[in-house]
Amino acid sequence: MSSSRPVALVTGSGGSLGSEMCKQFLDDGYDVVVSDLREDAAQEVAKTLDPTGERVFTVSIDVGSTQSVDEGIAKIVERFGRLDVLVNNAGNFRQNSTHTYSDEDWRFITNVHLDGAFRCCRAAYPHLKKSPYPTVISIASIAARIGLPGRLSYSVSKAGLEALTRVLAVEWAPDNIRVVGIAPGFTKTQNRIFVDGKEVTYEAFAQAVPMKRMGRPEEQASVVVFLASQKASYINGQTIVVDGGATIDLRV
């Protein structure tokens, strides 16, 4: 079936941030692909967004696997006949002192955040370049810009996403594909926060931010949907920081 509406794929959309992006894309007139390694979580999000299944499609994609990515994107194009927006949102997290990191710890994070985004971009490219308004949006983090102890592989991966954004923005500009990103600050999601092995409350983190509160998933998602829109048609190669001012005055 071919869609007359633009199609947006959000990886890792079984969580609170990804599912909110899917909701806002749907509200903005897109057909949406809810994708997550946890197929049950993806199905639950999809049923909540569109019980009819007409405008929401679920596909289980393991961004850590080239085969899974290639097969997943092929299924999306088979279902909708197009792909217009790719959001690299899939992620995971481990925290450890660098001197205790194993090779597996390092690869576990980088293989999803950075390598996974590369795999998705590569597989999506031939379909994106056929779109009238194609966009790639990668979810980086303020961790790429400030020193967060115990989060080396995460921070390096997110910095790599910013570099990926800049290089592809230049390389794919002749194909009219815009490549952008956002760098969220501390956002209140379902994830628990740990510092030096100890869980920290959202309230404590909020006090470290100039605005004295955590970000909300809908605030991050709204920037993503804006960047995919024609209102952002001349923004390319940039990663927009959405952090309540944390990177300019973080008080921990």
C-alpha positions as CSV (number, residue, x, y, z in Angstrom):
1,M,0.0,0.0,0.0
2,S,1.3,3.4,-0.9
3,S,0.7,6.4,1.4
4,S,0.0,9.9,0.2
5,R,1.1,11.2,3.6
6,P,4.8,11.6,4.6
7,V,6.1,8.7,6.6
8,A,8.2,9.0,9.8
9,L,10.3,6.2,11.4
10,V,11.2,6.6,15.0
11,T,13.6,4.0,16.3
12,G,13.4,3.1,20.0
13,S,9.9,4.3,20.2
14,G,8.6,2.0,22.8
15,G,9.8,4.4,25.5
16,S,8.3,7.6,26.7
17,L,10.3,10.0,24.5
18,G,10.0,7.9,21.3
19,S,6.3,7.3,21.8
20,E,5.7,11.0,22.3
21,M,7.6,11.7,19.1
22,C,5.3,9.2,17.3
23,K,2.2,10.9,18.8
24,Q,3.3,14.4,17.6
25,F,4.2,13.2,14.1
26,L,0.8,11.5,13.9
27,D,-0.9,14.7,15.0
28,D,1.1,16.7,12.4
29,G,-0.2,14.6,9.5
30,Y,2.4,11.8,9.2
31,D,2.0,8.1,8.9
32,V,4.2,6.7,11.7
33,V,6.4,3.7,12.1
34,V,6.7,2.7,15.8
35,S,9.9,0.7,16.0
36,D,11.6,-0.9,19.0
37,L,13.6,-4.0,19.8
38,R,10.9,-4.8,22.3
39,E,8.1,-5.7,19.9
40,D,5.4,-5.8,22.7
41,A,6.3,-2.2,23.7
42,A,6.0,-1.1,20.1
43,Q,2.7,-2.8,19.7
44,E,1.3,-1.2,22.8
45,V,2.3,2.3,21.7
46,A,0.9,1.7,18.2
47,K,-2.5,0.5,19.6
48,T,-2.7,3.6,21.8
49,L,-2.0,5.9,18.9
50,D,-4.1,4.3,16.2
51,P,-6.2,1.3,17.1
52,T,-7.2,0.9,13.5
53,G,-3.6,0.4,12.3
54,E,-4.3,2.5,9.2
55,R,-1.7,5.2,9.9
56,V,0.6,3.5,12.4
57,F,2.8,0.5,11.6
58,T,5.0,-1.4,14.0
59,V,8.3,-3.2,13.1
60,S,10.8,-4.7,15.4
61,I,14.3,-3.3,14.5
62,D,17.5,-4.2,16.3
63,V,19.7,-1.2,15.3
64,G,22.7,-3.2,16.5
65,S,22.2,-5.6,13.6
66,T,22.7,-4.6,9.9
67,Q,20.4,-7.4,8.8
68,S,17.6,-6.3,11.2
69,V,17.9,-2.7,10.1
70,D,17.9,-3.5,6.4
71,E,14.9,-5.9,6.7
72,G,13.0,-3.5,8.9
73,I,13.3,-0.6,6.5
74,A,12.4,-2.8,3.6
75,K,9.2,-3.7,5.4
76,I,8.3,-0.1,6.0
77,V,8.7,0.8,2.3
78,E,6.7,-2.3,1.4
79,R,3.9,-1.1,3.7
80,F,3.8,2.6,2.9
81,G,5.8,2.9,-0.4
82,R,8.0,5.6,1.0
83,L,10.1,6.9,3.8
84,D,10.4,10.7,4.5
85,V,11.8,11.1,8.0
86,L,14.2,9.0,10.0
87,V,14.6,9.7,13.7
88,N,17.6,7.9,15.3
89,N,16.3,7.6,18.8
90,A,17.2,4.1,19.9
91,G,19.5,3.9,22.9
92,N,20.6,2.2,26.0
93,F,22.7,3.0,29.0
94,R,25.5,1.7,31.2
95,Q,27.5,3.6,33.8
96,N,30.9,2.6,35.0
97,S,34.3,4.1,35.8
98,T,36.4,4.1,32.7
99,H,39.2,2.0,34.2
100,T,36.7,-0.7,34.8
101,Y,35.1,-0.7,31.3
102,S,35.3,-3.9,29.4
103,D,35.4,-4.1,25.7
104,E,31.8,-5.4,25.8
105,D,30.6,-2.5,27.9
106,W,32.1,-0.1,25.4
107,R,30.6,-1.9,22.4
108,F,27.2,-2.3,24.0
109,I,26.7,1.4,24.1
110,T,28.4,2.5,20.9
111,N,26.9,-0.3,18.8
112,V,23.4,1.1,19.5
113,H,23.8,4.8,19.7
114,L,26.4,5.5,17.0
115,D,26.7,2.4,14.9
116,G,23.0,1.9,14.9
117,A,22.3,5.4,13.7
118,F,24.8,4.8,10.9
119,R,23.1,1.6,9.9
120,C,19.7,3.2,9.8
121,C,21.0,6.2,7.8
122,R,22.6,4.0,5.2
123,A,19.6,1.8,4.8
124,A,17.2,4.7,4.6
125,Y,19.2,6.8,2.2
126,P,17.9,5.4,-1.1
127,H,14.3,5.9,0.0
128,L,14.9,9.3,1.6
129,K,16.3,10.8,-1.6
130,K,13.1,10.0,-3.4
131,S,11.1,12.1,-0.8
132,P,10.2,15.7,-1.6
133,Y,11.2,16.8,1.9
134,P,13.5,14.2,3.5
135,T,15.0,14.7,7.0
136,V,17.2,12.7,9.3
137,I,17.1,13.6,13.0
138,S,19.5,12.1,15.5
139,I,18.9,12.3,19.2
140,A,22.2,13.3,20.8
141,S,22.6,14.6,24.3
142,I,24.2,17.3,26.4
143,A,26.5,14.5,27.6
144,A,28.4,15.1,24.3
145,R,29.2,18.7,25.5
146,I,29.9,18.4,29.2
147,G,32.0,16.0,31.3
148,L,29.8,13.4,33.0
149,P,31.8,10.9,35.0
150,G,31.1,7.2,34.4
151,R,29.4,7.9,31.1
152,L,32.4,7.7,28.7
153,S,31.0,5.5,25.9
154,Y,27.6,7.2,26.1
155,S,29.1,10.6,25.8
156,V,31.5,9.7,23.0
157,S,28.6,8.0,21.1
158,K,26.5,11.1,21.4
159,A,29.4,13.3,20.3
160,G,29.8,11.0,17.3
161,L,26.1,11.5,16.4
162,E,26.8,15.2,16.2
163,A,29.7,14.5,13.8
164,L,27.5,12.2,11.8
165,T,24.9,14.9,11.5
166,R,27.5,17.5,10.2
167,V,29.1,15.1,7.7
168,L,25.9,13.7,6.3
169,A,24.3,17.2,6.1
170,V,27.1,18.2,3.6
171,E,27.3,14.8,1.8
172,W,23.5,14.5,1.3
173,A,22.6,18.1,0.7
174,P,22.8,17.6,-3.1
175,D,20.0,15.0,-2.6
176,N,17.9,17.5,-0.7
177,I,18.2,15.5,2.5
178,R,18.5,17.6,5.6
179,V,20.4,16.0,8.5
180,V,19.9,17.6,11.9
181,G,19.7,16.6,15.6
182,I,18.7,17.6,19.1
183,A,20.7,17.4,22.3
184,P,18.3,16.9,25.1
185,G,19.2,17.8,28.7
186,F,17.8,16.1,31.8
187,T,14.4,14.9,30.7
188,K,11.8,13.2,32.9
189,T,11.2,9.8,31.3
190,Q,10.7,6.3,32.6
191,N,14.5,5.8,33.1
192,R,16.1,5.9,36.5
193,I,19.1,8.2,37.1
194,F,22.3,7.1,38.8
195,V,25.4,9.1,39.8
196,D,28.4,7.2,41.2
197,G,26.2,4.1,41.5
198,K,23.6,5.8,43.6
199,E,20.1,6.7,42.3
200,V,19.3,10.4,42.2
201,T,15.8,11.8,42.3
202,Y,14.4,13.9,39.5
203,E,13.9,16.7,42.0
204,A,17.6,16.8,42.8
205,F,18.5,16.9,39.1
206,A,16.0,19.7,38.6
207,Q,17.8,21.9,41.0
208,A,20.9,21.7,39.0
209,V,19.2,23.2,35.9
210,P,18.8,27.0,35.6
211,M,15.0,26.6,35.0
212,K,14.8,24.4,38.1
213,R,12.9,21.7,36.5
214,M,13.4,18.6,34.3
215,G,12.4,18.7,30.6
216,R,9.3,17.0,29.5
217,P,9.2,14.4,26.7
218,E,6.7,16.5,24.8
219,E,9.1,19.5,24.8
220,Q,11.9,17.4,23.2
221,A,9.4,15.8,20.7
222,S,8.0,19.1,19.6
223,V,11.5,20.3,18.5
224,V,12.0,17.0,16.6
225,V,8.7,17.4,14.7
226,F,9.6,21.1,14.0
227,L,13.0,20.1,12.5
228,A,11.3,17.6,10.2
229,S,8.8,20.3,9.0
230,Q,9.1,22.8,6.2
231,K,9.3,25.5,8.9
232,A,12.9,24.3,9.4
233,S,13.7,24.0,5.7
234,Y,16.9,25.9,5.9
235,I,18.3,24.3,9.1
236,N,20.9,21.7,8.1
237,G,23.8,20.1,9.9
238,Q,22.9,21.6,13.3
239,T,22.2,19.9,16.6
240,I,19.8,22.0,18.7
241,V,20.3,21.9,22.4
242,V,17.1,21.5,24.4
243,D,18.2,21.6,28.0
244,G,16.7,24.4,30.0
245,G,20.1,26.1,30.1
246,A,22.0,23.2,31.7
247,T,25.0,23.4,29.4
248,I,25.6,27.0,30.2
249,D,25.1,26.8,34.0
250,L,24.9,23.3,35.4
251,R,25.1,23.3,39.2
252,V,25.6,19.9,40.6
